[in-house]
Amino acid sequence: MDKYLIKKPRTQDSSLVQDSSPSSKRSRVDFNLENLPSNPRLRQKISSYHPNNHDEIRRHYLGKGPFEWYETRNWLEYSIAKDAAFCFYCYLFRKDVGKQGGGDTFVTKGFRLWNQLRKLDSHVGGVNSAHNQAVKKSEDLQKEKQHIQSVLVKQSNQDKAEYRIQLNAIVDCVRFLLFRGLAFCGHDESQGSSDKGNFLEHLQFLGDHNESINEVMQNTWKNCKLTHPDIQKDMVNAIAHETSKAIIEDLGNGFFSILVNESRDISVKEQMALVLRYVNKQGIIIERFLGIVHVASTTALSLKCAIEGLLCKHNLSLSRLRGQGYDGASNMQGDINGLKTLILKENKSAFYVHCFAHQLQLTLVAVAKNHINIADFFYVVSNLITVVGGSYLENGVRRSGQGLNQETNLKRPGDTRWRSYYGTILNLILIFSAVADVLEIIEEDGLSDQKVEAQSIMRSILSFEFVFALHLMKNILGITNELSITLQKKNQDIVNAMDLVKVSKRPRHNTQQNTNLHHYRVELFYTVNTDLLICMACLNPSNSFVAFDKEKLIHLAKFYPYDFPGTDILALDFQLQNFIFDMRNNDLFLELQGVSELVEKLVSTRKHETYPLVYLLVKLALTLPVATATVEKSFSAMKYIKNELRNRMGDQWMNDCLVVYIEKDIACNIDNETIMQRFQKMKNRRRQL
């Protein structure tokens, strides 16, 4: 056999020979569908992936649609970083050979000849151009009946009807479990098991109460794995995708702000949640949960990369960002390398607003620590909860004169959740005598260390100073409790939030005496005194637009140079004159109490079309965030979805469940047919609808 082989020289590196051979296999790029970049600047060529994966990747991109597309040319994509335009369909289907249709200009290099826009039309070309052939291929790929899989597997109309019934039942089961945050799988999913899990048991319940579903389930193909966990995850992903798609469509091409926070889940993985805040087409302030992603670290740069990735995943760009809302962490609000600073370097109009509710909480903490008696009071409360709370759990009873086996209401408060202090103080006042009884029991029956601690706490809580501080803090926190709740409403606007803080202040009297109560009432809050917020206050329609100031509003528009170029500033001047005259002479606008009411009334009366620049200015003011309560609620939902029994949930699986669970009001309005069609297009299915 040696005479038929050509031996390579021993001195030659075999790896170099293999690489230089034209017949060697091209290295292929590994991929994860959920991590495929949407930004055309970051995408790999389709040909760089394995040929067996080309159609799967194309379907994924077609499901998401073009990145930053334009209504007049729905094939055109734009990359801000490259300042270049790309063709969505040519990227997906254009061959690597030849220069028809502009070569690589609209695929990898990008079109930058903005003074020669006619070339965009020449790129489209005639009926048989490379571009139109790519569009035709995209349409064919999305038609299930033209897939080879559909041709090979012949299905009768009855098979399709039965498949639709089965798929529809599975969608209903998945919806039911997702909306309630229930687990899907059981410990034993075999046929005769009594613990199959919520999904299989609920599917069986539907079959038992619906003859057509039961018949289909009994007669289905034995190798049809529609109850497999992978199918369940695909279905949840389809619902989550359609839910997110509905949110993005509601946002449209409008501006938005982001609310961001990070927290650890039950498996001690750092997660970052992101919420969008925007004004929808009806003029209503909306805050929607976009997603949660695992971050390797909580550095500002790592969080920024995660934010950009999540926005790109939904075809959103930082260029449309007009506000940032975080808590007071240094990695968020740092002036040098903080997250808000990194984003501001790329987008000067993405103004940062410190969470108002968080400012309130931090201010209360700081003020309390400046008073030694109040600081000592909270120290005693903390020790009290540790000792008494533990004894409740151990003994299981408390003697309050209202019966036994009652659960404790004393919960440990936290510095960043100041409202929890208010609830703890109220409950302590209500069950004060029962707490004293428990301390007496510990003094008599507890261990030596517990006896000493209980005795010390008993002396403290029975003192005049403690009781006085208890009722004092109840009154002080009562002042701020309603404000804290109001600030965290989703439809709260920043102008009204500033007014609420002013209302909660008390006028300072000229007196040398400065009691604790006066100090708390007078110096409890502080506001951010910037030109931006001062100018926004001029939009308040209360008292017949008494705060209106045209010059300040023009100054406000100059904070957004990309949205109000020089010519628009001139037009805004005249538009504001007509606007204020119209508003003050229109009975429909005389009783408005806030900027949020103003924008809704402008839309309902179609005045937003008459004064488009003023309407844009109002929307920008409403887009600025007020509080991060929506993000914090998403973390509460995360702990419910991913708990101790489900601590091994994958990141994508958890994200999909959270999107549907948190935004169930949107998900419940998506019909089953839309979800099933999305499920079918995710990958090749053996059965077709």
Number of C-alpha atoms within 10 A of each C-alpha: 4 6 6 6 7 7 8 10 8 7 6 9 10 12 8 9 12 12 12 10 9 9 8 10 9 12 9 11 12 8 12 8 10 9 10 17 20 21 22 27 20 11 13 14 14 20 18 13 17 14 11 8 12 16 18 17 20 19 19 17 19 18 15 15 18 22 26 21 19 13 9 7 11 15 19 19 22 22 17 14 10 13 12 20 26 27 29 26 28 22 23 23 21 24 16 13 8 10 11 13 18 17 18 21 17 24 23 19 15 20 21 15 12 12 7 8 11 10 14 19 10 12 19 18 14 12 9 11 15 23 25 18 18 20 19 14 15 19 11 13 18 17 10 19 13 11 14 10 15 16 11 9 11 11 14 9 10 9 16 14 15 20 21 18 16 21 22 17 19 24 21 15 22 22 21 16 17 24 18 12 19 17 15 19 17 16 10 12 15 11 9 8 11 12 15 18 17 18 23 21 18 20 21 16 13 18 19 13 10 11 11 14 20 19 14 18 19 10 9 16 10 8 6 11 12 15 13 11 13 11 14 20 17 18 25 23 23 23 30 24 22 20 25 23 15 16 21 18 12 16 19 11 14 17 22 29 26 27 28 22 23 21 16 14 18 17 13 9 14 16 21 21 25 24 22 27 30 27 26 19 13 13 22 18 20 20 23 23 23 22 25 28 20 20 16 12 12 16 15 21 16 13 25 18 12 20 21 14 20 21 19 18 18 20 18 20 19 19 16 16 25 25 28 29 27 26 23 15 12 14 20 26 22 15 12 11 15 20 24 24 21 18 21 19 10 12 17 17 20 25 21 22 21 20 22 27 26 24 18 21 21 19 17 21 15 13 16 19 14 10 12 9 14 20 15 16 21 20 11 18 22 15 15 23 21 14 17 21 19 13 18 18 12 9 10 13 16 22 16 17 8 8 9 11 12 13 12 18 15 21 17 15 19 12 14 17 13 22 20 15 21 20 18 19 20 18 15 20 14 13 17 13 14 15 25 19 17 22 25 16 14 21 20 14 11 15 11 12 9 16 18 14 17 25 15 14 18 19 10 18 19 11 10 10 13 20 14 12 17 20 14 15 21 19 14 18 21 15 15 23 18 12 18 21 12 16 27 19 15 18 18 20 21 24 23 18 20 19 11 15 19 13 10 15 16 14 9 12 10 7 6 6 9 13 9 15 13 16 14 20 18 16 16 20 20 14 13 12 8 8 13 17 17 16 22 25 22 20 24 22 24 17 12 19 19 12 15 19 16 18 13 18 23 19 15 20 25 15 15 17 13 13 17 19 12 12 8 14 18 12 12 23 17 11 17 20 11 13 16 17 10 13 17 16 11 11 10 12 19 15 14 17 16 16 25 25 16 20 23 19 19 20 16 11 11 11 17 18 12 14 16 13 21 23 19 18 21 21 23 23 25 29 26 26 31 30 29 26 18 24 25 17 12 22 21 12 16 25 15 15 23 21 14 12 10 15 14 12 14 11 13 16 13 18 22 24 25 27 26 27 24 22 18 18 12 17 23 15 10 15 12 18 14 12 23 19 14 19 21 19 19 17 14 17 14 11 17 19 18
